[in-house]
């Protein structure tokens, strides 16, 4: 059996043209995480390069630029979350927090109903906040790339919030 065809059922974007598809990621949880060295705490998050710059879609005969951009965002988010899943499967992924645990505990204790907090709860909240910030930044970065810029601006994050249904709870907080 051809290994390239073996992973076709795992790719939900196989019906898209090849330049819009995210690369197939064979995930084996028994292997060590190949991305662990790349994500040391001192390294800043660098989103993966797009298969084709978004500004080139305007020159293509694709019919609807917005639909093409949405497909790229979907495929890149699929790639992003597959990468994060691989990173979370690493045993040491939760041992290094980028957010201060004492501050997270203080925010949790601000609720008068909270009496005690287990030791692993702030660690889990820290990782959840980290993933939320990374996804929001990555979505904004895709909009910056679509505008042919290498700088993330406030408007890019606002566009990312407006485009994603799951982020509509933030729409009341933005101008």
N, CA, C and O of each residue as an XYZ file, in Angstrom:
700
protein
N       0.847     -1.179      0.000
C       0.000      0.000      0.000
C       0.891      1.240      0.000
O       1.882      1.298      0.728
N       0.542      2.214     -0.803
C       1.312      3.446     -0.925
C       1.149      4.292      0.332
O       0.016      4.604      0.696
N       2.252      4.689      1.029
C       2.110      5.473      2.261
C       1.487      6.844      2.015
O       0.847      7.398      2.909
N       1.666      7.400      0.816
C       1.053      8.705      0.539
C      -0.464      8.587      0.500
O      -1.168      9.491      0.951
N      -0.977      7.475     -0.038
C      -2.426      7.277     -0.090
C      -2.984      6.840      1.248
O      -4.176      7.007      1.506
N      -2.139      6.282      2.105
C      -2.586      5.818      3.412
C      -3.059      6.973      4.283
O      -3.967      6.796      5.095
N      -2.457      8.156      4.130
C      -2.816      9.314      4.946
C      -3.901     10.174      4.307
O      -4.290     11.185      4.890
N      -4.406      9.804      3.120
C      -5.408     10.621      2.447
C      -6.697     10.718      3.240
O      -7.357     11.756      3.210
N      -7.075      9.649      3.955
C      -8.318      9.708      4.720
C      -8.189     10.619      5.933
O      -9.203     11.009      6.512
N      -6.945     10.975      6.342
C      -6.736     11.855      7.484
C      -6.817     13.328      7.099
O      -6.953     14.182      7.976
N      -6.736     13.644      5.809
C      -6.693     15.026      5.357
C      -8.091     15.484      4.952
O      -8.581     15.078      3.899
N      -8.754     16.330      5.770
C     -10.092     16.784      5.411
C     -10.079     17.794      4.269
O     -11.145     18.150      3.767
N      -8.907     18.269      3.841
C      -8.809     19.273      2.796
C      -8.326     18.674      1.477
O      -7.825     19.405      0.623
N      -8.465     17.361      1.291
C      -7.947     16.702      0.099
C      -8.684     17.118     -1.163
O      -8.165     16.928     -2.263
N      -9.897     17.691     -1.032
C     -10.660     18.130     -2.195
C     -10.191     19.489     -2.709
O     -10.611     19.912     -3.786
N      -9.323     20.187     -1.958
C      -8.825     21.501     -2.355
C      -7.653     21.343     -3.310
O      -7.038     20.278     -3.368
N      -7.334     22.411     -4.070
C      -6.128     22.369     -4.898
C      -4.896     22.158     -4.019
O      -4.912     22.523     -2.844
N      -3.830     21.575     -4.569
C      -2.652     21.231     -3.754
C      -2.028     22.410     -3.022
O      -1.520     22.230     -1.915
N      -2.047     23.623     -3.602
C      -1.405     24.758     -2.935
C      -2.220     25.258     -1.747
O      -1.707     26.049     -0.954
N      -3.481     24.821     -1.596
C      -4.298     25.227     -0.458
C      -4.313     24.188      0.654
O      -4.818     24.457      1.744
N      -3.770     23.014      0.394
C      -3.820     21.941      1.378
C      -2.703     22.087      2.399
O      -1.576     22.447      2.060
N      -3.031     21.803      3.647
C      -2.008     21.716      4.684
C      -1.272     20.395      4.497
O      -1.868     19.423      4.033
N      -0.004     20.342      4.844
C       0.722     19.085      4.680
C       0.149     18.000      5.582
O      -0.265     18.262      6.712
N       0.134     16.774      5.058
C      -0.361     15.645      5.849
C       0.620     15.378      6.982
O       1.831     15.332      6.765
N       0.101     15.204      8.174
C       0.946     14.977      9.340
C       0.660     13.598      9.916
O      -0.346     13.415     10.601
N       1.527     12.625      9.650
C       1.340     11.336     10.303
C       1.709     11.473     11.778
O       2.863     11.744     12.108
N       0.750     11.290     12.648
C       0.963     11.491     14.077
C       1.114     10.139     14.753
O       0.218      9.298     14.691
N       2.257      9.938     15.400
C       2.512      8.733     16.160
C       2.881      9.174     17.570
O       3.948      9.751     17.781
N       2.011      8.909     18.530
C       2.234      9.386     19.893
C       3.352      8.628     20.598
O       3.804      9.060     21.658
N       3.811      7.510     20.039
C       4.879      6.741     20.669
C       6.260      7.293     20.336
O       7.232      6.962     21.015
N       6.366      8.130     19.304
C       7.646      8.706     18.931
C       7.894      9.972     19.742
O       6.941     10.631     20.157
N       9.167     10.327     19.978
C       9.445     11.588     20.679
C       9.009     12.774     19.824
O       8.968     12.689     18.597
N       8.692     13.859     20.480
C       8.192     15.042     19.796
C       9.321     15.710     19.016
O      10.288     16.166     19.626
N       9.228     15.784     17.669
C      10.303     16.398     16.888
C      10.335     17.914     17.023
O      11.329     18.534     16.645
N       9.282     18.529     17.549
C       9.212     19.983     17.656
C       9.630     20.485     19.041
O       9.616     21.693     19.278
N       9.995     19.600     19.947
C      10.298     20.010     21.320
C      11.485     20.965     21.370
O      11.464     21.925     22.140
N      12.512     20.725     20.572
C      13.684     21.594     20.598
C      13.374     22.974     20.028
O      13.991     23.964     20.421
N      12.418     23.041     19.101
C      12.073     24.323     18.496
C      11.320     25.220     19.456
O      11.364     26.442     19.312
N      10.633     24.653     20.429
C       9.765     25.439     21.295
C      10.314     25.537     22.706
O       9.596     25.316     23.681
N      11.575     25.864     22.805
C      12.148     26.140     24.119
C      11.557     27.462     24.606
O      11.140     28.278     23.784
N      11.509     27.699     25.921
C      10.867     28.914     26.430
C      11.458     30.209     25.887
O      10.737     31.201     25.777
N      12.745     30.237     25.543
C      13.335     31.467     25.065
C      12.990     31.731     23.601
O      13.169     32.854     23.128
N      12.504     30.734     22.878
C      12.177     30.924     21.470
C      10.787     31.525     21.331
O       9.850     31.104     22.009
N      10.658     32.503     20.456
C       9.357     33.117     20.196
C       8.590     32.250     19.208
O       9.190     31.530     18.410
N       7.269     32.320     19.262
C       6.437     31.536     18.357
C       6.572     32.089     16.952
O       6.365     33.282     16.731
N       6.915     31.241     16.009
C       7.010     31.624     14.609
C       6.016     30.783     13.826
O       6.197     29.570     13.721
N       4.973     31.387     13.273
C       4.002     30.596     12.540
C       4.632     29.984     11.296
O       5.550     30.565     10.717
N       4.150     28.821     10.881
C       4.709     28.194      9.697
C       4.405     29.022      8.457
O       3.407     29.741      8.406
N       5.267     28.914      7.465
C       5.077     29.668      6.235
C       3.867     29.133      5.480
O       3.597     27.932      5.477
N       3.153     30.037      4.848
C       2.008     29.632      4.049
C       2.507     28.961      2.781
O       3.596     29.283      2.306
N       1.727     28.025      2.217
C       2.158     27.375      0.993
C       2.238     28.360     -0.177
O       3.043     28.175     -1.089
N       1.406     29.404     -0.152
C       1.435     30.443     -1.166
C       1.029     31.734     -0.473
O       0.071     31.722      0.300
N       1.720     32.856     -0.715
C       1.334     34.104     -0.051
C      -0.099     34.485     -0.407
O      -0.533     34.334     -1.549
N      -0.821     34.981      0.589
C      -2.231     35.293      0.380
C      -2.443     36.396     -0.642
O      -3.461     36.397     -1.333
N      -1.505     37.342     -0.761
C      -1.712     38.439     -1.702
C      -1.671     37.962     -3.150
O      -2.136     38.674     -4.040
N      -1.126     36.772     -3.406
C      -1.093     36.253     -4.763
C      -2.432     35.673     -5.192
O      -2.646     35.420     -6.377
N      -3.348     35.456     -4.228
C      -4.659     34.950     -4.602
C      -5.425     35.949     -5.453
O      -6.251     35.551     -6.273
N      -5.165     37.246     -5.272
C      -5.867     38.261     -6.053
C      -5.523     38.125     -7.532
O      -6.367     38.383     -8.391
N      -4.284     37.720     -7.835
C      -3.864     37.573     -9.218
C      -4.350     36.260     -9.827
O      -4.339     36.112    -11.049
N      -4.769     35.317     -9.011
C      -5.212     34.023     -9.510
C      -6.653     34.107     -9.996
O      -7.407     34.989     -9.586
N      -7.017     33.205    -10.851
C      -8.379     33.145    -11.358
C      -9.188     32.215    -10.471
O      -9.595     31.142    -10.915
N      -9.428     32.607     -9.224
C     -10.092     31.731     -8.270
C     -11.538     32.122     -8.035
O     -12.247     31.441     -7.294
N     -11.985     33.196     -8.645
C     -13.386     33.574     -8.486
C     -13.617     34.429     -7.268
O     -13.910     35.618     -7.398
N     -13.495     33.863     -6.094
C     -13.842     34.580     -4.875
C     -12.631     34.613     -3.946
O     -12.237     33.588     -3.390
N     -12.047     35.795     -3.784
C     -10.852     35.950     -2.953
C     -11.143     35.596     -1.501
O     -10.340     34.919     -0.858
N     -12.281     36.045     -0.976
C     -12.604     35.779      0.427
C     -12.748     34.288      0.696
O     -12.296     33.794      1.729
N     -13.377     33.568     -0.232
C     -13.538     32.123     -0.055
C     -12.178     31.429     -0.070
O     -11.937     30.512      0.715
N     -11.295     31.865     -0.960
C      -9.954     31.273     -1.017
C      -9.184     31.563      0.266
O      -8.474     30.699      0.780
N      -9.327     32.775      0.775
C      -8.631     33.127      2.015
C      -9.161     32.314      3.185
O      -8.385     31.881      4.037
N     -10.477     32.100      3.240
C     -11.055     31.280      4.304
C     -10.544     29.847      4.235
O     -10.294     29.225      5.267
N     -10.390     29.325      3.033
C      -9.865     27.965      2.880
C      -8.414     27.886      3.363
O      -8.020     26.906      3.996
N      -7.629     28.912      3.065
C      -6.239     28.926      3.534
C      -6.204     29.009      5.053
O      -5.414     28.316      5.694
N      -7.056     29.852      5.634
C      -7.092     29.978      7.091
C      -7.486     28.651      7.716
O      -6.896     28.233      8.712
N      -8.489     27.980      7.135
C      -8.905     26.675      7.679
C      -7.771     25.662      7.612
O      -7.516     24.944      8.578
N      -7.095     25.605      6.478
C      -6.022     24.617      6.348
C      -4.848     24.958      7.266
O      -4.241     24.057      7.846
N      -4.521     26.233      7.404
C      -3.423     26.612      8.282
C      -3.776     26.381      9.749
O      -2.910     26.001     10.537
N      -5.030     26.604     10.124
C      -5.438     26.333     11.501
C      -5.409     24.829     11.781
O      -5.073     24.404     12.886
N      -5.761     24.032     10.779
C      -5.658     22.574     10.924
C      -4.198     22.189     11.177
O      -3.908     21.375     12.054
N      -3.287     22.776     10.410
C      -1.863     22.513     10.587
C      -1.389     22.992     11.959
O      -0.630     22.297     12.635
N      -1.839     24.186     12.370
C      -1.459     24.755     13.666
C      -1.877     23.832     14.803
O      -1.078     23.549     15.695
N      -3.131     23.357     14.782
C      -3.609     22.523     15.884
C      -2.992     21.130     15.858
O      -2.817     20.518     16.912
N      -2.662     20.619     14.680
C      -1.945     19.341     14.626
C      -0.562     19.493     15.255
O      -0.095     18.607     15.971
N       0.077     20.608     14.985
C       1.391     20.894     15.576
C       1.280     21.042     17.095
O       2.127     20.529     17.825
N       0.256     21.732     17.573
C       0.074     21.910     19.014
C      -0.257     20.585     19.694
O       0.157     20.354     20.830
N      -0.995     19.719     19.016
C      -1.301     18.398     19.571
C      -0.021     17.592     19.746
O       0.172     16.927     20.764
N       0.856     17.658     18.739
C       2.143     16.972     18.866
C       2.937     17.522     20.046
O       3.560     16.766     20.790
N       2.911     18.835     20.210
C       3.657     19.453     21.311
C       3.073     19.075     22.667
O       3.821     18.849     23.618
N       1.746     19.002     22.770
C       1.120     18.651     24.045
C       1.349     17.190     24.415
O       1.327     16.838     25.594
N       1.566     16.342     23.419
C       1.850     14.937     23.701
C       3.229     14.756     24.320
O       3.527     13.706     24.889
N       4.064     15.773     24.209
C       5.374     15.741     24.839
C       5.173     15.816     26.355
O       4.401     16.644     26.837
N       5.850     14.973     27.091
C       5.669     14.892     28.541
C       6.024     16.206     29.222
O       5.342     16.600     30.168
N       7.052     16.887     28.781
C       7.506     18.113     29.430
C       6.776     19.364     28.989
O       7.150     20.463     29.400
N       5.747     19.238     28.166
C       5.070     20.420     27.627
C       4.405     21.251     28.713
O       4.365     22.476     28.607
N       3.886     20.618     29.750
C       3.189     21.361     30.796
C       4.112     21.801     31.928
O       3.675     22.491     32.849
N       5.372     21.410     31.869
C       6.291     21.765     32.952
C       6.874     23.163     32.778
O       7.395     23.739     33.733
N       6.791     23.705     31.579
C       7.347     25.030     31.316
C       6.202     25.979     30.989
O       5.589     25.883     29.925
N       5.919     26.890     31.904
C       4.844     27.848     31.691
C       5.434     29.194     31.297
O       6.481     29.606     31.796
N       4.735     29.864     30.391
C       5.148     31.199     29.994
C       4.401     32.268     30.778
O       4.818     33.426     30.798
N       3.306     31.894     31.421
C       2.512     32.834     32.207
C       2.744     32.566     33.692
O       2.912     31.414     34.090
N       2.756     33.611     34.515
C       3.031     33.420     35.949
C       1.878     32.719     36.667
O       0.735     33.173     36.617
N       2.191     31.615     37.331
C       1.167     30.823     38.013
C       0.574     31.565     39.204
O      -0.611     31.403     39.496
N       1.367     32.370     39.895
C       0.842     33.112     41.053
C      -0.243     34.092     40.622
O      -1.240     34.267     41.324
N      -0.053     34.725     39.480
C      -1.064     35.662     38.985
C      -2.332     34.920     38.573
O      -3.439     35.410     38.797
N      -2.177     33.751     37.978
C      -3.345     32.952     37.592
C      -4.116     32.530     38.836
O      -5.345     32.580     38.855
N      -3.395     32.113     39.876
C      -4.059     31.751     41.139
C      -4.801     32.940     41.729
O      -5.914     32.792     42.233
N      -4.187     34.120     41.669
C      -4.812     35.319     42.217
C      -6.103     35.653     41.467
O      -7.096     36.042     42.082
N      -6.091     35.504     40.151
C      -7.301     35.758     39.356
C      -8.374     34.734     39.693
O      -9.552     35.078     39.785
N      -7.978     33.481     39.879
C      -8.955     32.446     40.225
C      -9.551     32.693     41.605
O     -10.742     32.467     41.816
N      -8.733     33.153     42.542
C      -9.222     33.398     43.903
C     -10.041     34.680     44.009
O     -10.650     34.935     45.048
N     -10.064     35.484     42.958
C     -10.889     36.693     42.967
C     -12.370     36.339     42.996
O     -13.196     37.147     43.420
N     -12.705     35.141     42.548
C     -14.077     34.656     42.626
C     -14.334     34.221     44.065
O     -13.619     33.359     44.576
N     -15.343     34.796     44.736
C     -15.574     34.455     46.148
C     -16.013     33.005     46.364
O     -15.922     32.499     47.482
N     -16.485     32.334     45.322
C     -16.919     30.942     45.466
C     -15.748     29.968     45.489
O     -15.909     28.820     45.902
N     -14.578     30.409     45.053
C     -13.401     29.538     45.009
C     -12.732     29.553     46.375
O     -12.296     30.600     46.854
N     -12.657     28.386     46.991
C     -12.034     28.255     48.317
C     -10.614     27.711     48.214
O      -9.685     28.267     48.800
N     -10.450     26.615     47.464
C      -9.136     25.987     47.332
C      -8.883     25.691     45.856
O      -9.811     25.462     45.081
N      -7.603     25.703     45.490
C      -7.201     25.441     44.111
C      -6.154     24.338     44.137
O      -5.151     24.446     44.842
N      -6.384     23.282     43.373
C      -5.397     22.199     43.332
C      -4.140     22.675     42.608
O      -4.170     23.680     41.898
N      -3.059     21.965     42.786
C      -1.762     22.390     42.254
C      -1.709     22.352     40.729
O      -1.010     23.160     40.118
N      -2.436     21.428     40.109
C      -2.346     21.312     38.660
C      -3.313     22.230     37.913
O      -3.180     22.388     36.700
N      -4.272     22.833     38.594
C      -5.243     23.697     37.926
C      -4.601     24.952     37.338
O      -4.886     25.263     36.181
N      -3.755     25.693     38.053
C      -3.120     26.861     37.424
C      -2.233     26.492     36.237
O      -2.119     27.259     35.282
N      -1.609     25.326     36.297
C      -0.773     24.879     35.181
C      -1.637     24.653     33.946
O      -1.266     25.048     32.841
N      -2.783     24.021     34.136
C      -3.697     23.775     33.024
C      -4.252     25.088     32.472
O      -4.328     25.263     31.256
N      -4.639     26.009     33.353
C      -5.134     27.312     32.910
C      -4.044     28.081     32.168
O      -4.332     28.763     31.184
N      -2.810     27.980     32.624
C      -1.695     28.650     31.967
C      -1.535     28.150     30.537
O      -1.368     28.945     29.612
N      -1.584     26.838     30.356
C      -1.440     26.272     29.015
C      -2.632     26.640     28.145
O      -2.462     26.914     26.957
N      -3.842     26.652     28.714
C      -5.031     27.027     27.946
C      -4.940     28.485     27.490
O      -5.269     28.798     26.346
N      -4.499     29.371     28.373
C      -4.334     30.787     28.007
C      -3.254     30.947     26.943
O      -3.397     31.742     26.015
N      -2.185     30.192     27.084
C      -1.098     30.235     26.114
C      -1.591     29.812     24.732
O      -1.271     30.460     23.735
N      -2.368     28.729     24.668
C      -2.913     28.265     23.392
C      -3.882     29.283     22.801
O      -3.890     29.499     21.589
N      -4.700     29.910     23.646
C      -5.644     30.919     23.177
C      -4.901     32.115     22.572
O      -5.270     32.600     21.502
N      -3.868     32.583     23.249
C      -3.089     33.719     22.754
C      -2.384     33.351     21.451
O      -2.338     34.155     20.521
N      -1.837     32.140     21.384
C      -1.147     31.709     20.172
C      -2.106     31.601     18.997
O      -1.768     32.013     17.887
N      -3.304     31.052     19.223
C      -4.254     30.931     18.116
C      -4.718     32.297     17.636
O      -4.796     32.532     16.430
N      -5.025     33.199     18.558
C      -5.461     34.541     18.176
C      -4.351     35.270     17.415
O      -4.621     35.955     16.428
N      -3.125     35.127     17.865
C      -1.989     35.745     17.173
C      -1.784     35.130     15.796
O      -1.503     35.839     14.830
N      -1.925     33.814     15.707
C      -1.736     33.131     14.428
C      -2.806     33.547     13.432
O      -2.504     33.784     12.263
N      -4.064     33.641     13.885
C      -5.137     34.099     12.993
C      -4.875     35.530     12.528
O      -5.072     35.845     11.355
N      -4.433     36.392     13.436
C      -4.090     37.758     13.052
C      -2.919     37.799     12.089
O      -2.890     38.617     11.169
N      -1.948     36.909     12.303
C      -0.780     36.840     11.426
C      -1.188     36.471     10.003
O      -0.611     36.986      9.045
N      -2.166     35.595      9.853
C      -2.632     35.234      8.516
C      -3.233     36.445      7.809
O      -3.065     36.594      6.599
N      -3.927     37.311      8.540
C      -4.461     38.529      7.935
C      -3.336     39.507      7.581
O      -3.416     40.194      6.563
N      -2.297     39.576      8.404
C      -1.153     40.433      8.080
C      -0.456     39.932      6.823
O      -0.066     40.731      5.970
N      -0.296     38.625      6.701
C       0.294     38.039      5.500
C      -0.569     38.331      4.281
O      -0.048     38.574      3.192
N      -1.897     38.306      4.460
C      -2.812     38.608      3.359
C      -2.691     40.039      2.883
O      -3.001     40.338      1.730
N      -2.246     40.925      3.753
C      -2.029     42.331      3.389
C      -0.581     42.583      2.988
O      -0.166     43.733      2.845
N       0.180     41.524      2.808
C       1.581     41.591      2.394
C       2.423     42.395      3.382
O       3.253     43.213      2.986
N       2.196     42.150      4.674
C       2.965     42.795      5.735
C       3.612     41.733      6.595
O       3.155     40.591      6.637
N       4.676     42.110      7.281
C       5.351     41.212      8.211
C       5.205     41.703      9.642
O       5.920     41.249     10.536
N       4.268     42.643      9.862
C       4.032     43.196     11.187
C       2.575     42.978     11.560
O       1.672     43.335     10.803
N       2.352     42.400     12.713
C       0.996     42.172     13.201
C       0.465     43.477     13.780
O       1.096     44.084     14.646
N      -0.702     43.906     13.296
C      -1.312     45.146     13.761
C      -2.624     44.845     14.459
O      -3.169     43.746     14.354
N      -3.120     45.845     15.172
C      -4.374     45.705     15.909
C      -5.522     45.324     14.968
O      -6.368     44.503     15.322
N      -5.552     45.910     13.791
C      -6.600     45.618     12.814
C      -6.603     44.162     12.369
O      -7.661     43.610     12.065
N      -5.432     43.535     12.328
C      -5.350     42.124     11.949
C      -6.023     41.245     12.995
O      -6.728     40.294     12.658
N      -5.803     41.566     14.257
C      -6.435     40.800     15.337
C      -7.943     41.041     15.327
O      -8.719     40.114     15.558
N      -8.363     42.281     15.060
C      -9.795     42.591     14.975
C     -10.434     41.817     13.831
O     -11.530     41.280     13.990
N      -9.766     41.750     12.674
C     -10.285     40.969     11.545
C     -10.356     39.487     11.888
O     -11.303     38.802     11.502
N      -9.365     38.996     12.608
C      -9.367     37.583     13.007
C     -10.535     37.289     13.933
O     -11.168     36.239     13.820
N     -10.825     38.206     14.849
C     -11.955     38.019     15.768
C     -13.267     38.058     15.004
O     -14.165     37.257     15.265
N     -13.385     38.992     14.053
C     -14.627     39.119     13.285
C     -14.851     37.913     12.381
O     -15.997     37.543     12.126
N     -13.783     37.296     11.895
C     -13.909     36.182     10.951
C     -14.236     34.862     11.633
O     -14.922     34.024     11.047
N     -13.764     34.660     12.850
C     -13.934     33.369     13.524
C     -15.184     33.389     14.401
O     -15.319     34.241     15.279
N     -16.087     32.457     14.160
C     -17.327     32.385     14.943
C     -17.064     32.127     16.413
O     -17.771     32.658     17.269
N     -16.068     31.325     16.717
C     -15.824     30.980     18.117
C     -15.216     32.135     18.909
O     -15.131     32.058     20.134
N     -14.792     33.205     18.232
C     -14.213     34.354     18.915
C     -15.175     35.533     19.004
O     -14.774     36.628     19.397
N     -16.439     35.322     18.645
C     -17.407     36.423     18.667
C     -17.660     36.952     20.072
O     -18.150     38.072     20.212
N     -17.349     36.199     21.106
C     -17.523     36.704     22.469
C     -16.580     37.873     22.741
O     -16.799     38.631     23.687
N     -15.537     38.030     21.928
C     -14.609     39.147     22.082
C     -15.048     40.387     21.307
O     -14.463     41.456     21.479
N     -16.064     40.261     20.462
C     -16.453     41.382     19.607
C     -16.967     42.573     20.404
O     -16.905     43.700     19.913
N     -17.477     42.362     21.622
C     -17.920     43.480     22.452
C     -16.744     44.253     23.037
O     -16.912     45.393     23.471
N     -15.565     43.653     23.056
C     -14.401     44.286     23.669
C     -13.572     45.099     22.688
O     -12.722     45.889     23.099
N     -13.812     44.911     21.386
C     -13.015     45.616     20.389
C     -13.795     46.805     19.846
O     -15.026     46.779     19.828
N     -13.088     47.857     19.399
C     -13.785     49.043     18.870
C     -14.397     48.790     17.508
O     -15.014     49.686     16.932
